[in-house]
Amino acid sequence: MSQNDIVLVPLCEAILNDFSASYWLKLALTSALERDPVDAVADAEALVRALREHCDDVVDTVHYWNCFDI
């Protein structure tokens, strides 16, 4: 095995072979697997925090405006 070979753990392989997994997720995972794993995880965790904050803001906004439905 060369240094450039990527060894897939079962979850990564399952996601990449899952027909229901989004193209975006597969692309992000493939890209992340080519990077330093510590850096990839740090960036993924930062992305999760940013997306959760965005989602919370959207859900809170929608909930706020739905309170005025009559």
PDB file of N, CA, C and O in Angstrom:
ATOM      1  N   MET A   1       0.852  -1.186   0.000  1.00  0.00           N
ATOM      2  CA  MET A   1       0.000   0.000   0.000  1.00  0.00           C
ATOM      3  C   MET A   1       0.890   1.238   0.000  1.00  0.00           C
ATOM      4  O   MET A   1       1.829   1.337   0.790  1.00  0.00           O
ATOM      5  N   SER A   2       0.592   2.168  -0.879  1.00  0.00           N
ATOM      6  CA  SER A   2       1.382   3.391  -0.938  1.00  0.00           C
ATOM      7  C   SER A   2       0.804   4.432   0.014  1.00  0.00           C
ATOM      8  O   SER A   2      -0.304   4.277   0.529  1.00  0.00           O
ATOM      9  N   GLN A   3       1.564   5.483   0.237  1.00  0.00           N
ATOM     10  CA  GLN A   3       1.144   6.537   1.155  1.00  0.00           C
ATOM     11  C   GLN A   3      -0.108   7.253   0.650  1.00  0.00           C
ATOM     12  O   GLN A   3      -0.843   7.834   1.450  1.00  0.00           O
ATOM     13  N   ASN A   4      -0.365   7.224  -0.654  1.00  0.00           N
ATOM     14  CA  ASN A   4      -1.511   7.933  -1.233  1.00  0.00           C
ATOM     15  C   ASN A   4      -2.788   7.103  -1.256  1.00  0.00           C
ATOM     16  O   ASN A   4      -3.857   7.621  -1.577  1.00  0.00           O
ATOM     17  N   ASP A   5      -2.685   5.811  -0.916  1.00  0.00           N
ATOM     18  CA  ASP A   5      -3.881   4.965  -0.893  1.00  0.00           C
ATOM     19  C   ASP A   5      -4.786   5.370   0.258  1.00  0.00           C
ATOM     20  O   ASP A   5      -4.322   5.642   1.365  1.00  0.00           O
ATOM     21  N   ILE A   6      -6.080   5.406  -0.016  1.00  0.00           N
ATOM     22  CA  ILE A   6      -7.066   5.745   1.012  1.00  0.00           C
ATOM     23  C   ILE A   6      -7.727   4.454   1.475  1.00  0.00           C
ATOM     24  O   ILE A   6      -8.288   3.706   0.674  1.00  0.00           O
ATOM     25  N   VAL A   7      -7.653   4.207   2.765  1.00  0.00           N
ATOM     26  CA  VAL A   7      -8.313   3.044   3.342  1.00  0.00           C
ATOM     27  C   VAL A   7      -9.656   3.506   3.888  1.00  0.00           C
ATOM     28  O   VAL A   7      -9.717   4.380   4.753  1.00  0.00           O
ATOM     29  N   LEU A   8     -10.731   2.917   3.378  1.00  0.00           N
ATOM     30  CA  LEU A   8     -12.067   3.321   3.797  1.00  0.00           C
ATOM     31  C   LEU A   8     -12.501   2.530   5.024  1.00  0.00           C
ATOM     32  O   LEU A   8     -12.445   1.301   5.034  1.00  0.00           O
ATOM     33  N   VAL A   9     -12.927   3.232   6.040  1.00  0.00           N
ATOM     34  CA  VAL A   9     -13.545   2.571   7.185  1.00  0.00           C
ATOM     35  C   VAL A   9     -14.979   2.238   6.780  1.00  0.00           C
ATOM     36  O   VAL A   9     -15.514   2.843   5.851  1.00  0.00           O
ATOM     37  N   PRO A  10     -15.607   1.277   7.470  1.00  0.00           N
ATOM     38  CA  PRO A  10     -16.943   0.831   7.047  1.00  0.00           C
ATOM     39  C   PRO A  10     -17.969   1.957   6.863  1.00  0.00           C
ATOM     40  O   PRO A  10     -18.733   1.923   5.899  1.00  0.00           O
ATOM     41  N   LEU A  11     -18.008   2.940   7.747  1.00  0.00           N
ATOM     42  CA  LEU A  11     -19.005   4.005   7.610  1.00  0.00           C
ATOM     43  C   LEU A  11     -18.760   4.839   6.358  1.00  0.00           C
ATOM     44  O   LEU A  11     -19.705   5.168   5.641  1.00  0.00           O
ATOM     45  N   CYS A  12     -17.514   5.181   6.088  1.00  0.00           N
ATOM     46  CA  CYS A  12     -17.207   5.949   4.875  1.00  0.00           C
ATOM     47  C   CYS A  12     -17.605   5.167   3.633  1.00  0.00           C
ATOM     48  O   CYS A  12     -18.218   5.710   2.714  1.00  0.00           O
ATOM     49  N   GLU A  13     -17.252   3.898   3.615  1.00  0.00           N
ATOM     50  CA  GLU A  13     -17.597   3.058   2.471  1.00  0.00           C
ATOM     51  C   GLU A  13     -19.111   2.956   2.304  1.00  0.00           C
ATOM     52  O   GLU A  13     -19.623   3.007   1.185  1.00  0.00           O
ATOM     53  N   ALA A  14     -19.821   2.811   3.418  1.00  0.00           N
ATOM     54  CA  ALA A  14     -21.280   2.711   3.352  1.00  0.00           C
ATOM     55  C   ALA A  14     -21.900   3.992   2.795  1.00  0.00           C
ATOM     56  O   ALA A  14     -22.821   3.932   1.981  1.00  0.00           O
ATOM     57  N   ILE A  15     -21.405   5.134   3.225  1.00  0.00           N
ATOM     58  CA  ILE A  15     -21.935   6.412   2.729  1.00  0.00           C
ATOM     59  C   ILE A  15     -21.669   6.550   1.234  1.00  0.00           C
ATOM     60  O   ILE A  15     -22.558   6.931   0.473  1.00  0.00           O
ATOM     61  N   LEU A  16     -20.453   6.241   0.819  1.00  0.00           N
ATOM     62  CA  LEU A  16     -20.100   6.389  -0.593  1.00  0.00           C
ATOM     63  C   LEU A  16     -20.871   5.440  -1.491  1.00  0.00           C
ATOM     64  O   LEU A  16     -21.074   5.728  -2.671  1.00  0.00           O
ATOM     65  N   ASN A  17     -21.303   4.306  -0.944  1.00  0.00           N
ATOM     66  CA  ASN A  17     -22.065   3.329  -1.731  1.00  0.00           C
ATOM     67  C   ASN A  17     -23.576   3.455  -1.561  1.00  0.00           C
ATOM     68  O   ASN A  17     -24.336   2.706  -2.175  1.00  0.00           O
ATOM     69  N   ASP A  18     -24.009   4.390  -0.739  1.00  0.00           N
ATOM     70  CA  ASP A  18     -25.436   4.560  -0.450  1.00  0.00           C
ATOM     71  C   ASP A  18     -26.086   5.417  -1.535  1.00  0.00           C
ATOM     72  O   ASP A  18     -25.714   6.574  -1.726  1.00  0.00           O
ATOM     73  N   PHE A  19     -27.048   4.847  -2.236  1.00  0.00           N
ATOM     74  CA  PHE A  19     -27.728   5.582  -3.302  1.00  0.00           C
ATOM     75  C   PHE A  19     -28.538   6.757  -2.765  1.00  0.00           C
ATOM     76  O   PHE A  19     -28.805   7.711  -3.496  1.00  0.00           O
ATOM     77  N   SER A  20     -28.927   6.694  -1.501  1.00  0.00           N
ATOM     78  CA  SER A  20     -29.733   7.781  -0.940  1.00  0.00           C
ATOM     79  C   SER A  20     -28.873   8.910  -0.369  1.00  0.00           C
ATOM     80  O   SER A  20     -29.401   9.973  -0.042  1.00  0.00           O
ATOM     81  N   ALA A  21     -27.572   8.703  -0.244  1.00  0.00           N
ATOM     82  CA  ALA A  21     -26.688   9.767   0.248  1.00  0.00           C
ATOM     83  C   ALA A  21     -26.563  10.836  -0.834  1.00  0.00           C
ATOM     84  O   ALA A  21     -26.464  10.529  -2.022  1.00  0.00           O
ATOM     85  N   SER A  22     -26.568  12.069  -0.411  1.00  0.00           N
ATOM     86  CA  SER A  22     -26.533  13.169  -1.378  1.00  0.00           C
ATOM     87  C   SER A  22     -25.180  13.254  -2.090  1.00  0.00           C
ATOM     88  O   SER A  22     -24.148  12.832  -1.570  1.00  0.00           O
ATOM     89  N   TYR A  23     -25.229  13.808  -3.281  1.00  0.00           N
ATOM     90  CA  TYR A  23     -24.010  14.042  -4.049  1.00  0.00           C
ATOM     91  C   TYR A  23     -23.063  14.935  -3.258  1.00  0.00           C
ATOM     92  O   TYR A  23     -21.855  14.699  -3.234  1.00  0.00           O
ATOM     93  N   TRP A  24     -23.607  15.951  -2.614  1.00  0.00           N
ATOM     94  CA  TRP A  24     -22.793  16.886  -1.826  1.00  0.00           C
ATOM     95  C   TRP A  24     -22.056  16.161  -0.709  1.00  0.00           C
ATOM     96  O   TRP A  24     -20.865  16.394  -0.502  1.00  0.00           O
ATOM     97  N   LEU A  25     -22.747  15.284   0.014  1.00  0.00           N
ATOM     98  CA  LEU A  25     -22.124  14.542   1.109  1.00  0.00           C
ATOM     99  C   LEU A  25     -21.007  13.646   0.577  1.00  0.00           C
ATOM    100  O   LEU A  25     -19.919  13.603   1.151  1.00  0.00           O
ATOM    101  N   LYS A  26     -21.268  12.943  -0.501  1.00  0.00           N
ATOM    102  CA  LYS A  26     -20.246  12.064  -1.077  1.00  0.00           C
ATOM    103  C   LYS A  26     -19.038  12.858  -1.561  1.00  0.00           C
ATOM    104  O   LYS A  26     -17.896  12.436  -1.374  1.00  0.00           O
ATOM    105  N   LEU A  27     -19.289  13.995  -2.177  1.00  0.00           N
ATOM    106  CA  LEU A  27     -18.200  14.845  -2.646  1.00  0.00           C
ATOM    107  C   LEU A  27     -17.378  15.384  -1.476  1.00  0.00           C
ATOM    108  O   LEU A  27     -16.148  15.388  -1.522  1.00  0.00           O
ATOM    109  N   ALA A  28     -18.065  15.836  -0.433  1.00  0.00           N
ATOM    110  CA  ALA A  28     -17.368  16.357   0.750  1.00  0.00           C
ATOM    111  C   ALA A  28     -16.550  15.257   1.422  1.00  0.00           C
ATOM    112  O   ALA A  28     -15.411  15.486   1.828  1.00  0.00           O
ATOM    113  N   LEU A  29     -17.131  14.064   1.537  1.00  0.00           N
ATOM    114  CA  LEU A  29     -16.422  12.954   2.167  1.00  0.00           C
ATOM    115  C   LEU A  29     -15.208  12.547   1.341  1.00  0.00           C
ATOM    116  O   LEU A  29     -14.129  12.336   1.893  1.00  0.00           O
ATOM    117  N   THR A  30     -15.368  12.436   0.045  1.00  0.00           N
ATOM    118  CA  THR A  30     -14.248  12.071  -0.824  1.00  0.00           C
ATOM    119  C   THR A  30     -13.127  13.095  -0.712  1.00  0.00           C
ATOM    120  O   THR A  30     -11.953  12.735  -0.630  1.00  0.00           O
ATOM    121  N   SER A  31     -13.492  14.362  -0.710  1.00  0.00           N
ATOM    122  CA  SER A  31     -12.500  15.425  -0.575  1.00  0.00           C
ATOM    123  C   SER A  31     -11.806  15.359   0.786  1.00  0.00           C
ATOM    124  O   SER A  31     -10.587  15.509   0.873  1.00  0.00           O
ATOM    125  N   ALA A  32     -12.576  15.137   1.834  1.00  0.00           N
ATOM    126  CA  ALA A  32     -12.013  15.079   3.188  1.00  0.00           C
ATOM    127  C   ALA A  32     -11.064  13.896   3.355  1.00  0.00           C
ATOM    128  O   ALA A  32     -10.062  14.001   4.062  1.00  0.00           O
ATOM    129  N   LEU A  33     -11.370  12.781   2.714  1.00  0.00           N
ATOM    130  CA  LEU A  33     -10.524  11.594   2.834  1.00  0.00           C
ATOM    131  C   LEU A  33      -9.158  11.781   2.190  1.00  0.00           C
ATOM    132  O   LEU A  33      -8.227  11.033   2.483  1.00  0.00           O
ATOM    133  N   GLU A  34      -9.033  12.762   1.324  1.00  0.00           N
ATOM    134  CA  GLU A  34      -7.754  13.048   0.674  1.00  0.00           C
ATOM    135  C   GLU A  34      -6.900  14.013   1.491  1.00  0.00           C
ATOM    136  O   GLU A  34      -5.755  14.281   1.128  1.00  0.00           O
ATOM    137  N   ARG A  35      -7.441  14.535   2.586  1.00  0.00           N
ATOM    138  CA  ARG A  35      -6.755  15.535   3.406  1.00  0.00           C
ATOM    139  C   ARG A  35      -6.144  14.904   4.646  1.00  0.00           C
ATOM    140  O   ARG A  35      -6.359  13.726   4.929  1.00  0.00           O
ATOM    141  N   ASP A  36      -5.396  15.684   5.366  1.00  0.00           N
ATOM    142  CA  ASP A  36      -4.926  15.264   6.683  1.00  0.00           C
ATOM    143  C   ASP A  36      -6.163  15.034   7.541  1.00  0.00           C
ATOM    144  O   ASP A  36      -7.003  15.927   7.647  1.00  0.00           O
ATOM    145  N   PRO A  37      -6.299  13.860   8.159  1.00  0.00           N
ATOM    146  CA  PRO A  37      -7.536  13.561   8.884  1.00  0.00           C
ATOM    147  C   PRO A  37      -7.819  14.491  10.063  1.00  0.00           C
ATOM    148  O   PRO A  37      -8.978  14.793  10.347  1.00  0.00           O
ATOM    149  N   VAL A  38      -6.781  14.944  10.745  1.00  0.00           N
ATOM    150  CA  VAL A  38      -6.990  15.852  11.883  1.00  0.00           C
ATOM    151  C   VAL A  38      -7.535  17.191  11.393  1.00  0.00           C
ATOM    152  O   VAL A  38      -8.459  17.743  11.991  1.00  0.00           O
ATOM    153  N   ASP A  39      -6.966  17.711  10.310  1.00  0.00           N
ATOM    154  CA  ASP A  39      -7.464  18.966   9.740  1.00  0.00           C
ATOM    155  C   ASP A  39      -8.877  18.803   9.191  1.00  0.00           C
ATOM    156  O   ASP A  39      -9.713  19.692   9.352  1.00  0.00           O
ATOM    157  N   ALA A  40      -9.143  17.672   8.545  1.00  0.00           N
ATOM    158  CA  ALA A  40     -10.468  17.432   7.977  1.00  0.00           C
ATOM    159  C   ALA A  40     -11.533  17.394   9.066  1.00  0.00           C
ATOM    160  O   ALA A  40     -12.613  17.961   8.899  1.00  0.00           O
ATOM    161  N   VAL A  41     -11.235  16.730  10.181  1.00  0.00           N
ATOM    162  CA  VAL A  41     -12.198  16.662  11.287  1.00  0.00           C
ATOM    163  C   VAL A  41     -12.411  18.046  11.893  1.00  0.00           C
ATOM    164  O   VAL A  41     -13.546  18.422  12.185  1.00  0.00           O
ATOM    165  N   ALA A  42     -11.344  18.800  12.082  1.00  0.00           N
ATOM    166  CA  ALA A  42     -11.475  20.155  12.644  1.00  0.00           C
ATOM    167  C   ALA A  42     -12.359  21.022  11.747  1.00  0.00           C
ATOM    168  O   ALA A  42     -13.227  21.744  12.238  1.00  0.00           O
ATOM    169  N   ASP A  43     -12.137  20.951  10.443  1.00  0.00           N
ATOM    170  CA  ASP A  43     -12.949  21.737   9.512  1.00  0.00           C
ATOM    171  C   ASP A  43     -14.395  21.252   9.495  1.00  0.00           C
ATOM    172  O   ASP A  43     -15.321  22.061   9.434  1.00  0.00           O
ATOM    173  N   ALA A  44     -14.595  19.931   9.550  1.00  0.00           N
ATOM    174  CA  ALA A  44     -15.953  19.382   9.555  1.00  0.00           C
ATOM    175  C   ALA A  44     -16.707  19.816  10.809  1.00  0.00           C
ATOM    176  O   ALA A  44     -17.894  20.135  10.743  1.00  0.00           O
ATOM    177  N   GLU A  45     -16.025  19.828  11.942  1.00  0.00           N
ATOM    178  CA  GLU A  45     -16.680  20.268  13.181  1.00  0.00           C
ATOM    179  C   GLU A  45     -17.028  21.756  13.127  1.00  0.00           C
ATOM    180  O   GLU A  45     -18.075  22.167  13.629  1.00  0.00           O
ATOM    181  N   ALA A  46     -16.163  22.559  12.525  1.00  0.00           N
ATOM    182  CA  ALA A  46     -16.464  23.986  12.356  1.00  0.00           C
ATOM    183  C   ALA A  46     -17.663  24.164  11.430  1.00  0.00           C
ATOM    184  O   ALA A  46     -18.514  25.021  11.670  1.00  0.00           O
ATOM    185  N   LEU A  47     -17.731  23.358  10.374  1.00  0.00           N
ATOM    186  CA  LEU A  47     -18.860  23.417   9.448  1.00  0.00           C
ATOM    187  C   LEU A  47     -20.155  23.021  10.148  1.00  0.00           C
ATOM    188  O   LEU A  47     -21.192  23.648   9.933  1.00  0.00           O
ATOM    189  N   VAL A  48     -20.103  21.998  10.972  1.00  0.00           N
ATOM    190  CA  VAL A  48     -21.294  21.569  11.725  1.00  0.00           C
ATOM    191  C   VAL A  48     -21.779  22.699  12.633  1.00  0.00           C
ATOM    192  O   VAL A  48     -22.976  22.982  12.685  1.00  0.00           O
ATOM    193  N   ARG A  49     -20.863  23.338  13.341  1.00  0.00           N
ATOM    194  CA  ARG A  49     -21.264  24.449  14.225  1.00  0.00           C
ATOM    195  C   ARG A  49     -21.914  25.579  13.431  1.00  0.00           C
ATOM    196  O   ARG A  49     -22.939  26.122  13.843  1.00  0.00           O
ATOM    197  N   ALA A  50     -21.318  25.931  12.294  1.00  0.00           N
ATOM    198  CA  ALA A  50     -21.854  27.019  11.473  1.00  0.00           C
ATOM    199  C   ALA A  50     -23.228  26.659  10.909  1.00  0.00           C
ATOM    200  O   ALA A  50     -24.137  27.489  10.909  1.00  0.00           O
ATOM    201  N   LEU A  51     -23.381  25.422  10.430  1.00  0.00           N
ATOM    202  CA  LEU A  51     -24.665  25.008   9.859  1.00  0.00           C
ATOM    203  C   LEU A  51     -25.746  24.881  10.926  1.00  0.00           C
ATOM    204  O   LEU A  51     -26.910  25.188  10.666  1.00  0.00           O
ATOM    205  N   ARG A  52     -25.375  24.431  12.125  1.00  0.00           N
ATOM    206  CA  ARG A  52     -26.359  24.358  13.215  1.00  0.00           C
ATOM    207  C   ARG A  52     -26.834  25.752  13.609  1.00  0.00           C
ATOM    208  O   ARG A  52     -28.022  25.969  13.847  1.00  0.00           O
ATOM    209  N   GLU A  53     -25.898  26.691  13.675  1.00  0.00           N
ATOM    210  CA  GLU A  53     -26.270  28.069  14.002  1.00  0.00           C
ATOM    211  C   GLU A  53     -27.206  28.630  12.937  1.00  0.00           C
ATOM    212  O   GLU A  53     -28.200  29.282  13.257  1.00  0.00           O
ATOM    213  N   HIS A  54     -26.887  28.377  11.679  1.00  0.00           N
ATOM    214  CA  HIS A  54     -27.725  28.838  10.573  1.00  0.00           C
ATOM    215  C   HIS A  54     -29.112  28.196  10.656  1.00  0.00           C
ATOM    216  O   HIS A  54     -30.129  28.876  10.522  1.00  0.00           O
ATOM    217  N   CYS A  55     -29.139  26.892  10.876  1.00  0.00           N
ATOM    218  CA  CYS A  55     -30.409  26.169  10.970  1.00  0.00           C
ATOM    219  C   CYS A  55     -31.250  26.696  12.133  1.00  0.00           C
ATOM    220  O   CYS A  55     -32.448  26.932  11.978  1.00  0.00           O
ATOM    221  N   ASP A  56     -30.626  26.879  13.290  1.00  0.00           N
ATOM    222  CA  ASP A  56     -31.351  27.405  14.449  1.00  0.00           C
ATOM    223  C   ASP A  56     -31.943  28.771  14.145  1.00  0.00           C
ATOM    224  O   ASP A  56     -33.076  29.060  14.529  1.00  0.00           O
ATOM    225  N   ASP A  57     -31.175  29.615  13.453  1.00  0.00           N
ATOM    226  CA  ASP A  57     -31.655  30.947  13.106  1.00  0.00           C
ATOM    227  C   ASP A  57     -32.845  30.867  12.153  1.00  0.00           C
ATOM    228  O   ASP A  57     -33.828  31.590  12.323  1.00  0.00           O
ATOM    229  N   VAL A  58     -32.760  29.996  11.156  1.00  0.00           N
ATOM    230  CA  VAL A  58     -33.862  29.842  10.202  1.00  0.00           C
ATOM    231  C   VAL A  58     -35.098  29.295  10.894  1.00  0.00           C
ATOM    232  O   VAL A  58     -36.202  29.799  10.687  1.00  0.00           O
ATOM    233  N   VAL A  59     -34.921  28.267  11.713  1.00  0.00           N
ATOM    234  CA  VAL A  59     -36.061  27.668  12.412  1.00  0.00           C
ATOM    235  C   VAL A  59     -36.683  28.672  13.379  1.00  0.00           C
ATOM    236  O   VAL A  59     -37.907  28.773  13.460  1.00  0.00           O
ATOM    237  N   ASP A  60     -35.870  29.401  14.100  1.00  0.00           N
ATOM    238  CA  ASP A  60     -36.405  30.420  15.015  1.00  0.00           C
ATOM    239  C   ASP A  60     -37.175  31.486  14.261  1.00  0.00           C
ATOM    240  O   ASP A  60     -38.228  31.929  14.721  1.00  0.00           O
ATOM    241  N   THR A  61     -36.670  31.905  13.111  1.00  0.00           N
ATOM    242  CA  THR A  61     -37.344  32.929  12.310  1.00  0.00           C
ATOM    243  C   THR A  61     -38.679  32.412  11.793  1.00  0.00           C
ATOM    244  O   THR A  61     -39.689  33.113  11.857  1.00  0.00           O
ATOM    245  N   VAL A  62     -38.682  31.190  11.283  1.00  0.00           N
ATOM    246  CA  VAL A  62     -39.920  30.599  10.773  1.00  0.00           C
ATOM    247  C   VAL A  62     -40.922  30.433  11.910  1.00  0.00           C
ATOM    248  O   VAL A  62     -42.103  30.740  11.749  1.00  0.00           O
ATOM    249  N   HIS A  63     -40.456  29.952  13.047  1.00  0.00           N
ATOM    250  CA  HIS A  63     -41.346  29.781  14.204  1.00  0.00           C
ATOM    251  C   HIS A  63     -41.924  31.125  14.642  1.00  0.00           C
ATOM    252  O   HIS A  63     -43.110  31.217  14.959  1.00  0.00           O
ATOM    253  N   TYR A  64     -41.096  32.158  14.660  1.00  0.00           N
ATOM    254  CA  TYR A  64     -41.560  33.495  15.050  1.00  0.00           C
ATOM    255  C   TYR A  64     -42.674  33.962  14.120  1.00  0.00           C
ATOM    256  O   TYR A  64     -43.712  34.431  14.586  1.00  0.00           O
ATOM    257  N   TRP A  65     -42.468  33.836  12.803  1.00  0.00           N
ATOM    258  CA  TRP A  65     -43.470  34.326  11.858  1.00  0.00           C
ATOM    259  C   TRP A  65     -44.715  33.450  11.860  1.00  0.00           C
ATOM    260  O   TRP A  65     -45.808  33.948  11.594  1.00  0.00           O
ATOM    261  N   ASN A  66     -44.580  32.155  12.154  1.00  0.00           N
ATOM    262  CA  ASN A  66     -45.743  31.283  12.229  1.00  0.00           C
ATOM    263  C   ASN A  66     -46.617  31.599  13.432  1.00  0.00           C
ATOM    264  O   ASN A  66     -47.792  31.233  13.450  1.00  0.00           O
ATOM    265  N   CYS A  67     -46.082  32.252  14.409  1.00  0.00           N
ATOM    266  CA  CYS A  67     -46.869  32.649  15.585  1.00  0.00           C
ATOM    267  C   CYS A  67     -47.949  33.663  15.211  1.00  0.00           C
ATOM    268  O   CYS A  67     -48.928  33.828  15.938  1.00  0.00           O
ATOM    269  N   PHE A  68     -47.769  34.339  14.078  1.00  0.00           N
ATOM    270  CA  PHE A  68     -48.728  35.361  13.655  1.00  0.00           C
ATOM    271  C   PHE A  68     -49.781  34.821  12.705  1.00  0.00           C
ATOM    272  O   PHE A  68     -50.664  35.565  12.275  1.00  0.00           O
ATOM    273  N   ASP A  69     -49.703  33.523  12.366  1.00  0.00           N
ATOM    274  CA  ASP A  69     -50.740  32.932  11.496  1.00  0.00           C
ATOM    275  C   ASP A  69     -52.078  32.938  12.214  1.00  0.00           C
ATOM    276  O   ASP A  69     -52.189  32.560  13.380  1.00  0.00           O
ATOM    277  N   ILE A  70     -53.059  33.366  11.501  1.00  0.00           N
ATOM    278  CA  ILE A  70     -54.414  33.420  12.084  1.00  0.00           C
ATOM    279  C   ILE A  70     -55.297  32.469  11.323  1.00  0.00           C
ATOM    280  O   ILE A  70     -56.482  32.343  11.633  1.00  0.00           O
TER     281      ILE A  70
END
